Amino acid sequence: MRSTITSRGQTVIPAEVRRFFHLSAADRLEWMIENNTIRVIPVRENPIDAFRGSSKRKGSTAQLLADRALDRERE
C-alpha cells in the first residue's frame, strides 16, 4: 500500500489499514524510527484496550493468574 505526503507533511492512511486496526478520526498514532525504518503504532486512549488482542496466545489472563498462584505457592 502506498500513500502520498502533501506539501504540508500530511498523508492518508489507506482504508484497509484503518479498517484492520479499527482507526477513526479521534485516534492518535505514534511514529518511531528504528533501523532506518518508520514504524507507525496506533495509540489508544485506554492502554488496556491497546494491549488487548496483541498476544498470540489464547487465555493470556488465565495463564497469568495461574502463574501468579504458582509463584505464591513457591514462596
Secondary structure, 3 states (H helix, E strand, C coil): CCCCCCCCCCCCCCHHHHHHCCCCCCCEEEEEEECCEEEEEEECCCHHHHHCCCCCCCCHHHHHHHHHHHHHHHC
